[in-house]
Amino acid sequence: MKPQPRVLVIRGGAIGDFILTLPAIRLLRETIAGCHLEVIGYPAIAELARTAGLADSVRSLEHRTMAPLFAKTAPIDEALAEHLRSFNLVVSFLYDPDGLFRASMERVGVKTLIECSPRVQSEGEHASKQLAKGLEKLAMFLEDDHLHRAHFERRLDDKTRIAIHPGSGSEKKNWPLEHWLRLADEFSDHEVIFITGEAEEARGVKIPQHTNWHSLPLSELSARLSTCTAFLGHDSGISHLAAACGVPSLLMFGPTDPAVWAPPQPWVQILREESHDLSSLPFERVKLAAAQVVSKS
């Protein structure tokens, strides 16, 4: 019996960066039929690949045995070396300007290493296509069909549920919180849920009178988002997660280019503030766009 092909994907990065890489992981999964696919990354984020059915196992990039792979002459744990050698293909999305990781893979005896740059150019094609560029060395080409899919299963019930994420990785990318609270009141006949995390907590964000999903594990958050009929947010990793769950979404973009960075799924609508200052985005414009997204969901 022919042994099962084994593929390893190594991907660090934040939530949005990882979700933008899911189309490339899906391409690997579908092209190498019947493969066992493992992801090494930050566990809380990398677990999303297993939740999406794209990975069979997950390991931590932060495990103490991983550090010597980024040093010139440090001894490499033999159990890790043996594990890495067990893969027919290793695909790395790590930033490795000095080639230290590549040299370690050669020392370990990895059969085939493909390096995909994790750096996305601000002017160019969509980020997911840029990230998958390295796979073209294997004659694997990312098509629009891969970009336009949901990665997580929808689980709709009989409730009309609107999720709002009022934050992002930068305050420059945020519409003012008071506008979000006012917008939530416009949908008082729906169940409105605010999603918050450590960034919002650090800024002292308070969500009165509404359900608050706070600092949920990403796999649990994806399951809950899959029950939502609409999502409203900014340029953030959570917005990418909502889009990957198939949720009709309205997203506000300021300084970053949505042609490169926005979720590529067709159920995502973008509002761009030309001045790049989201505080200048009129409430009535957002209200009208949000009502359209909610009515179509």
C-alpha positions in Angstrom: 0.0 0.0 0.0 1.3 3.5 -1.0 2.2 5.5 2.1 0.1 8.6 2.9 1.7 11.8 1.7 2.7 14.1 4.6 2.6 17.9 4.2 3.8 20.4 6.8 2.8 24.1 6.7 4.6 26.5 9.0 2.8 29.8 9.5 3.1 32.5 12.2 1.4 35.8 12.0 -1.7 37.4 13.4 -5.3 36.2 12.9 -5.9 38.0 9.6 -2.6 36.9 8.2 -3.3 33.3 9.0 -6.9 33.4 7.5 -5.5 35.0 4.4 -3.2 31.9 4.1 -6.1 29.4 4.4 -6.8 29.4 0.6 -3.1 28.3 0.0 -3.5 25.6 2.7 -6.8 24.5 1.0 -4.9 24.4 -2.4 -2.3 22.1 -0.9 -5.0 19.9 0.8 -7.0 19.5 -2.4 -4.0 19.1 -4.8 -2.2 16.5 -2.8 -5.0 13.9 -2.5 -5.3 12.0 0.7 -2.4 13.8 2.4 -1.9 14.2 6.2 -1.5 17.9 6.7 0.0 19.5 9.8 0.3 23.2 10.7 2.9 24.6 13.0 1.9 28.0 14.2 0.6 29.9 17.2 -1.7 27.3 18.6 -4.7 29.5 19.3 -4.7 30.7 15.7 -3.4 27.6 13.9 -6.2 25.6 15.4 -8.5 27.4 13.0 -7.0 25.2 10.2 -8.1 22.1 12.0 -11.5 23.6 12.7 -11.9 24.3 9.0 -11.0 20.7 8.2 -7.9 21.7 6.4 -5.4 20.3 8.9 -5.2 17.0 10.6 -2.8 18.1 13.4 -1.4 21.3 14.9 1.9 22.0 16.7 3.2 25.1 18.5 5.7 27.4 16.8 6.5 28.7 20.3 7.6 25.3 21.7 11.1 25.4 23.2 12.4 22.9 20.7 11.6 25.2 17.8 14.1 28.0 18.8 17.3 26.2 17.7 15.9 26.1 14.1 16.4 29.8 13.9 20.1 29.7 15.2 23.2 29.0 13.2 24.8 26.1 15.1 22.4 25.3 18.0 21.8 21.6 18.4 18.3 20.5 17.2 16.2 18.2 19.2 16.4 14.8 17.6 12.7 14.0 18.1 11.8 17.2 16.3 14.3 16.5 13.6 12.8 13.0 13.1 9.3 14.5 13.0 10.3 17.1 10.4 12.0 14.4 8.2 8.8 12.5 8.2 7.2 15.0 5.9 7.4 14.7 2.1 6.9 18.5 1.8 7.4 21.4 4.1 5.9 24.7 3.1 7.2 27.7 5.2 5.6 31.1 5.4 8.3 32.3 7.9 10.3 35.4 7.4 13.9 34.1 7.0 16.1 36.9 5.6 19.3 35.3 6.7 18.4 31.8 5.6 18.9 30.3 9.1 15.7 28.3 9.0 16.4 27.0 5.5 19.9 25.9 6.7 18.4 24.1 9.7 15.9 22.3 7.4 18.9 21.1 5.3 20.8 20.0 8.4 17.8 18.1 9.6 17.4 16.4 6.2 14.0 17.7 5.2 13.2 16.2 1.7 11.5 19.3 0.0 11.2 22.8 1.4 9.1 25.4 -0.4 9.4 29.0 0.9 6.4 31.3 0.5 7.1 34.9 1.4 4.9 36.2 4.3 5.5 39.8 3.2 2.6 41.2 1.3 3.2 44.2 -1.0 0.8 47.0 -0.5 0.5 47.5 -4.2 -0.3 44.3 -6.1 -2.8 41.5 -6.3 -4.8 40.2 -3.4 -2.8 39.2 -0.3 -4.0 35.6 -0.5 -2.6 35.3 -4.0 0.7 36.9 -3.0 1.0 34.5 -0.1 0.4 31.5 -2.3 2.9 32.6 -5.0 5.6 30.2 -3.8 3.3 27.2 -4.4 3.7 27.9 -8.2 7.1 26.2 -7.9 4.9 23.0 -7.4 2.6 23.9 -10.3 -0.1 24.9 -7.8 -2.0 28.0 -8.8 -4.5 29.8 -6.6 -7.7 30.5 -8.5 -10.5 32.9 -7.6 -12.6 29.9 -6.7 -10.3 29.2 -3.7 -10.6 32.9 -2.6 -14.3 33.1 -2.8 -15.1 30.1 -0.6 -16.2 30.0 3.1 -13.8 27.9 5.2 -16.1 27.2 8.0 -19.6 25.7 8.0 -22.6 27.9 8.5 -24.9 26.9 11.4 -27.9 29.3 11.1 -30.8 28.9 13.5 -34.1 30.8 13.8 -32.6 34.0 15.2 -31.6 37.1 13.3 -28.2 37.7 14.9 -25.9 40.7 14.1 -22.3 40.6 15.3 -20.4 43.8 15.6 -16.6 44.0 16.2 -15.8 47.7 17.0 -12.0 47.2 17.2 -9.0 46.3 15.1 -5.2 46.2 15.5 -5.0 50.0 15.3 -7.2 52.8 16.4 -6.6 54.5 13.1 -8.7 51.7 11.5 -11.6 52.2 13.9 -14.9 54.0 13.5 -15.8 55.8 16.8 -17.3 53.5 19.4 -20.2 55.9 20.1 -21.2 55.5 16.4 -21.2 51.7 16.8 -23.4 51.9 19.9 -25.8 54.2 18.1 -25.9 51.9 15.1 -26.7 48.9 17.4 -29.7 50.8 18.6 -31.0 51.0 15.0 -31.3 47.2 15.0 -33.2 46.9 18.3 -35.5 44.3 16.7 -32.5 42.0 16.2 -30.2 40.2 18.6 -27.0 42.4 18.5 -23.7 41.0 19.8 -20.5 42.9 20.3 -17.2 41.1 19.9 -14.3 42.4 22.0 -10.9 41.2 23.0 -7.7 42.3 24.8 -7.2 45.4 22.5 -10.7 46.7 23.4 -10.2 45.9 27.0 -6.9 47.8 27.1 -8.6 50.9 25.6 -11.3 50.7 28.2 -14.2 49.8 25.8 -17.5 49.2 27.6 -20.5 47.6 25.9 -23.7 48.5 27.9 -27.0 46.8 27.2 -25.8 44.3 24.6 -24.5 40.7 24.6 -20.7 40.8 24.6 -18.5 37.9 23.3 -15.3 38.7 25.0 -11.9 37.1 24.4 -13.4 33.8 23.2 -11.1 31.1 21.8 -11.0 31.5 18.1 -12.5 28.1 17.3 -15.4 28.9 19.6 -15.8 32.3 18.1 -15.9 30.8 14.6 -18.6 28.5 15.7 -20.7 31.4 17.1 -20.0 33.6 14.1 -21.3 30.8 11.9 -24.8 31.3 13.5 -24.8 35.1 12.7 -26.9 36.5 9.8 -24.7 39.6 9.5 -21.4 41.0 10.6 -20.3 44.7 10.9 -16.7 45.6 11.5 -13.4 47.1 10.3 -10.2 45.9 8.7 -9.3 43.3 11.3 -8.6 39.6 11.8 -12.0 39.0 13.3 -13.6 40.4 10.1 -11.6 37.9 8.1 -12.9 35.2 10.4 -16.5 36.3 9.9 -16.1 36.3 6.2 -14.5 32.9 6.3 -17.6 31.7 8.2 -19.8 32.8 5.2 -21.4 35.7 7.1 -22.7 38.6 5.0 -20.4 41.5 6.1 -20.0 45.2 6.0 -16.5 46.3 6.6 -15.0 49.8 6.9 -11.6 50.5 5.5 -9.5 53.6 6.0 -5.7 53.6 5.5 -5.3 50.1 4.1 -6.2 49.1 0.5 -9.2 46.7 0.4 -8.2 45.4 -3.0 -5.2 43.8 -1.3 -6.4 43.3 2.3 -10.1 42.9 2.4 -11.7 39.4 2.7 -12.2 38.3 -0.9 -15.5 36.5 -0.5 -18.4 37.9 -2.6 -20.7 38.3 0.5 -18.4 41.1 1.9 -19.3 44.7 1.2 -16.6 47.4 1.7 -17.1 51.0 2.8 -13.9 53.0 2.0 -13.3 56.4 3.6 -11.3 58.3 1.0 -9.6 60.5 3.6 -8.4 57.3 5.3 -9.8 58.8 8.6 -12.7 56.6 9.6 -13.9 59.1 12.1 -15.0 61.1 9.1 -17.2 58.4 7.8 -20.8 59.7 8.1 -23.2 57.8 10.4 -26.0 57.9 7.9 -23.9 56.4 5.2 -22.9 53.4 7.4 -26.4 53.0 8.7 -27.8 52.7 5.1 -25.1 50.2 4.0 -25.5 48.2 7.2 -29.3 48.0 6.7 -28.8 46.7 3.1 -26.4 44.0 4.3 -28.8 42.9 7.1 -31.9 42.9 4.8 -30.1 40.6 2.3 -29.0 38.2 4.9 
